[in-house]
Amino acid sequence: ELIDENGDSVGAGVEALLTYGGGTVCDDSFTDNSANAICKEMGFTGSARWSNGLKYDLQNNLTIALDDVTCSDEDWASCNFSTSHNCGHSEDVFLQCGAGGFELIDENGGPVGAGVEALLTYGGGTVCDDSFTDRVNRRKWRFCWSRCGSTSNLRWRNCL
C-alpha cells in the first residue's frame, strides 16, 4: 500500500511511503525492477519513480516489514524478499506508480493542474512528438502544446 504523511492511502501519480503488512519496505537491493513489479502487483501500469528516506514522522511508529526486495524482471513472481531486516527508517522506500494512459507531470514527476506546462507521459515513459499535429492534439487529447528545446519529447499545457 502507498500512504501519505497522514497514513492515508494514495493512488497513482503521488510519491508516497510504500508499506507491506502495516510496515515499511527497506531499500536494500531495491531496483527499478522491484519498483515496477510492486506497482504492477498493486494494479498500476508500473513505477514512475522511487526514492528512499525518512520523510514522514509516522515512519518511526511502523516496523520495517520487508528487506532485500530483489526482482529479476518487472513481475512480482520474479521477486524475492526477506521479512527480517538490517535497516533504519532512513532506508524506507517511497514509490510513485503510474496510472496508465497519458499523464502530465511537472519537473519533479508530480501531477499538474489546468494551465500548467508539463511533460506528457504514457505508462511512465515520455511521449515523442513524431506524427503529432496540432489537430490531433486539440481534438483527441484536448491539450495544447509547444516544443521545448532540442528534445523530441513534448511539453504540454493542460488547457482544460
Secondary structure, DSSP 8 states (H G I E B T S, - for coil): -EE-TTS-B--TTS-EEEEETTEEEB-TT--HHHHHHHHHHTTSSEEEEEEES---GGGGGS-EEEEEEEESSSSGGGEEEESS----GGGBEEEEEE-SSEEEE-TTS-B--TT-EEEEEETTEE-B-TT--HHHIIIII-EEEEE-TT-SBEEEEE--
